[in-house]
Amino acid sequence: MLLFACTCAVLQMRLAAESGTTRIIALFFVIFYEKRQEMCYTIKVAPADRISGFRKPGGRQEAAEMKIYFVRHGETDWNKARRIQGQVDIPLNGFGRHLAEETAKGLADVPFDICYTSPLGRAAETARIILGDRKVPVIEEERIEEMAFGAYEGKCCSKKGWELPEEFQRFFDDPEHYIVPAGGEGFADVKRRTGEFLAELFQKDELEDSVVLVTTHGAALAGILNNIKGRPLGDYWGVGVHKNCAVTEVEVSRGRAHIISENVVYYEDEVAPWEE
């Protein structure tokens, strides 16, 4: 190719000094070389479907979308007894595993690429059951661990078996004025750390076209959704504490999240509301 180019350059220099048939032949030779170069350039252009964000004829520019499935863990014995778990590592009970198995059936066709789970066993086991035989990375993420309740962990919060100070009712009704127990966290703390997790996740270029599973907890999940919705701390609970193994589907495009569905269950079993 280099020899071909040099030959052509020499011919171009001699065109001015020659005439007649020789000049015509040389000119044709140069034109052929330039066309050959143009063809080689065209062949090297990547096909449109392999160019990131290509524009279809008559259409809008496409942007890669991340899809996230947020799932609250399955039931535990402390859930059933209405005891505050917080960061105590209480495992799933048999019914909780059943709920996770039914949820796994509902999400069987979802092509998960990666999973983030709270380090607590009830969330991690829920993730493993949902993923089944899928060979995807499972990453433990402390920022989506359940809210810490400190001295209140293990106490009953049902209306019939109430074992807490009267002001704990603010936990349900008035998050902004919730009085944090010794060793516990406030709502602003949980909203901050879950928000930091989301901000980092949304900006991961390697996940921009991926399907992500996130398994977490009631109060932590409420904080995640409060961040996504851009709601004030006073509206922390939104639609309320999600049911065990309830699924919320979110799409993320260009760093902006949109909730597709919220608090959807894939089982027919009756699960009492957490507050009762």
C-alpha positions in Angstrom: 0.0 0.0 0.0 2.9 2.4 0.8 4.5 1.7 -2.6 1.2 2.2 -4.3 0.8 5.6 -2.6 4.3 6.7 -3.4 3.9 5.7 -7.1 0.7 7.7 -7.2 2.4 10.8 -5.7 5.2 10.7 -8.3 2.6 10.5 -11.1 0.8 13.5 -9.7 4.0 15.5 -9.8 4.7 14.6 -13.4 1.2 15.4 -14.7 2.1 19.0 -15.2 5.1 18.1 -17.4 3.4 15.5 -19.6 0.6 15.6 -22.1 -1.4 13.4 -24.5 -2.2 9.8 -23.9 0.4 9.4 -21.1 -1.2 12.2 -19.1 -4.7 10.7 -19.5 -3.5 7.3 -18.3 -1.7 8.8 -15.3 -4.8 10.9 -14.3 -7.0 7.8 -14.4 -4.5 6.0 -12.2 -4.6 8.7 -9.6 -8.5 8.8 -9.6 -8.6 5.1 -9.1 -6.2 5.3 -6.1 -8.3 8.0 -4.4 -11.5 6.0 -4.9 -9.8 2.9 -3.5 -8.8 4.9 -0.4 -12.4 6.1 0.0 -13.7 2.5 -0.2 -11.2 1.3 2.4 -12.4 4.1 4.8 -16.0 3.1 4.4 -15.4 -0.5 5.2 -13.7 0.4 8.5 -16.8 2.3 9.8 -18.6 0.3 12.5 -22.1 -0.8 11.8 -24.8 1.4 13.3 -26.1 -1.2 15.8 -22.7 -1.3 17.4 -22.3 2.4 18.0 -23.3 3.6 21.5 -26.3 5.9 21.3 -26.7 5.7 17.5 -29.7 7.4 15.9 -32.1 5.3 13.9 -33.5 6.8 10.7 -36.4 9.1 11.6 -36.1 8.1 15.3 -34.8 9.5 18.6 -31.3 8.8 19.9 -31.4 5.7 22.1 -29.9 5.7 25.5 -28.8 2.7 27.5 -31.1 1.8 30.4 -30.3 0.1 33.7 -33.2 -1.9 35.2 -33.2 -2.5 38.9 -35.4 -4.8 40.9 -35.6 -3.8 44.6 -36.8 -6.6 46.9 -37.5 -6.6 50.6 -36.4 -9.9 52.3 -38.7 -12.8 53.1 -40.4 -13.3 56.5 -38.5 -14.1 59.7 -39.7 -15.2 63.1 -39.2 -11.7 64.4 -41.3 -10.3 61.6 -44.1 -12.6 62.6 -43.8 -11.7 66.3 -43.5 -8.0 65.4 -40.2 -7.6 67.0 -37.8 -4.9 65.8 -34.9 -6.6 64.0 -32.8 -3.7 62.9 -29.3 -4.9 62.4 -29.7 -8.1 64.4 -29.0 -11.0 62.0 -32.3 -12.9 62.2 -32.6 -15.6 59.4 -35.6 -16.4 57.2 -38.2 -18.8 58.5 -39.8 -21.5 56.5 -42.6 -19.2 55.3 -40.0 -16.5 54.4 -38.2 -19.0 52.2 -41.5 -20.0 50.6 -42.2 -16.3 49.8 -38.7 -16.0 48.2 -39.3 -19.1 46.2 -42.6 -17.8 44.8 -40.9 -14.5 44.0 -38.1 -16.4 42.2 -40.8 -18.0 40.0 -42.2 -14.6 39.2 -38.8 -13.3 38.2 -37.6 -16.5 36.5 -37.3 -14.8 33.1 -35.4 -11.7 34.3 -31.8 -11.9 33.0 -30.0 -10.5 36.1 -26.4 -9.4 35.5 -25.4 -8.5 39.1 -26.9 -8.5 42.6 -26.4 -6.1 45.5 -27.5 -7.4 48.9 -27.5 -6.2 52.5 -24.9 -8.3 54.5 -27.7 -9.5 56.8 -28.5 -13.1 56.3 -32.3 -12.7 55.7 -31.6 -10.4 52.7 -28.6 -12.4 51.4 -30.6 -15.7 51.5 -33.6 -14.0 49.7 -31.1 -13.0 47.0 -29.7 -16.5 46.6 -33.2 -18.0 46.4 -34.3 -15.5 43.7 -31.2 -15.9 41.7 -31.3 -19.7 41.7 -28.8 -21.2 39.3 -27.8 -17.8 37.7 -24.1 -17.3 37.8 -24.0 -13.6 38.6 -21.8 -11.6 41.1 -23.4 -11.1 44.5 -22.0 -8.0 46.3 -22.6 -7.3 49.9 -23.4 -3.6 50.4 -23.5 -2.1 53.9 -25.2 1.0 52.8 -28.5 -0.9 52.2 -28.4 -2.7 55.5 -31.5 -2.2 57.7 -31.9 0.9 59.9 -30.1 0.5 63.3 -32.5 0.6 66.3 -29.9 0.2 69.0 -31.6 -0.4 72.4 -35.0 -1.0 70.7 -33.8 -4.1 68.8 -35.7 -7.1 69.9 -38.6 -5.1 71.4 -42.2 -5.8 70.3 -44.0 -3.0 68.4 -47.4 -4.6 67.8 -50.4 -2.8 69.2 -51.1 -5.7 71.6 -47.6 -6.4 72.7 -46.1 -2.9 72.7 -42.7 -2.8 74.6 -41.5 0.6 73.6 -41.6 4.2 74.9 -44.7 6.0 73.7 -42.7 8.4 71.6 -41.6 5.5 69.4 -44.9 6.0 67.6 -43.2 8.8 65.8 -41.3 6.2 63.9 -44.5 5.5 62.0 -46.2 8.8 62.1 -43.6 11.6 62.3 -40.2 10.5 60.9 -38.8 14.1 61.1 -39.2 14.1 64.9 -38.3 10.5 65.6 -36.2 10.3 68.8 -33.2 8.1 68.0 -32.5 5.5 70.7 -29.0 4.9 72.1 -26.9 3.1 69.4 -29.5 3.7 66.7 -29.9 5.7 63.5 -32.2 8.5 62.5 -34.2 8.6 59.2 -31.8 11.2 57.8 -28.9 8.8 58.4 -30.5 6.0 56.5 -31.7 8.3 53.7 -28.1 9.7 53.3 -26.4 6.3 53.1 -28.9 4.7 50.8 -28.8 7.9 48.6 -25.0 7.6 48.4 -25.4 4.0 47.3 -27.9 5.0 44.6 -25.8 7.8 43.3 -22.8 5.5 42.9 -24.9 2.7 41.3 -26.5 5.1 38.8 -23.2 6.4 37.6 -21.5 3.0 37.0 -20.8 3.0 33.2 -20.2 -0.8 33.2 -23.8 -1.3 34.4 -25.6 1.2 32.2 -27.3 -1.5 30.2 -27.6 -4.1 32.9 -30.3 -5.7 35.0 -29.7 -5.4 38.7 -31.2 -7.2 41.7 -31.1 -5.4 45.1 -32.2 -7.2 48.2 -32.7 -5.1 51.3 -35.0 -4.3 54.3 -38.2 -2.4 55.1 -36.8 0.9 56.4 -33.8 0.9 54.1 -36.0 0.3 51.1 -38.3 3.1 52.1 -35.2 5.4 52.3 -34.1 4.2 48.8 -37.5 5.0 47.3 -37.7 8.3 49.2 -34.5 9.3 47.5 -35.7 8.2 44.0 -39.0 10.0 44.4 -37.2 13.2 45.7 -39.7 13.4 48.6 -39.0 15.2 51.9 -38.1 13.3 55.1 -41.6 13.7 56.5 -42.9 11.6 53.6 -40.3 8.9 54.2 -42.7 5.9 54.3 -44.5 6.7 51.0 -46.9 3.9 50.4 -45.9 2.3 53.7 -43.6 -0.6 54.7 -43.4 -3.0 51.7 -44.6 -6.6 52.2 -42.0 -9.3 52.6 -40.5 -10.2 49.2 -42.4 -7.4 47.5 -40.7 -6.2 44.3 -40.2 -2.6 43.0 -39.0 -2.2 39.4 -37.0 0.9 38.5 -35.5 2.1 35.2 -32.5 4.4 35.1 -31.5 6.4 32.0 -28.8 9.1 31.9 -28.6 8.9 35.7 -32.3 9.6 36.2 -34.5 6.9 37.8 -38.2 6.2 37.1 -40.3 3.8 39.1 -42.2 1.3 36.8 -44.0 -0.6 39.6 -43.9 -0.7 43.4 -44.6 -3.2 46.1 -45.7 -6.0 43.8 -45.9 -9.6 45.1 -45.7 -12.8 43.2 -47.4 -15.0 45.8 -51.0 -15.5 46.8 -50.4 -16.0 50.5 -51.8 -13.5 53.0 -49.1 -11.4 54.9 -50.3 -9.1 57.7 -49.1 -5.5 57.6 -45.9 -4.9 59.5 -47.4 -2.3 61.8 -50.1 -4.5 63.3 
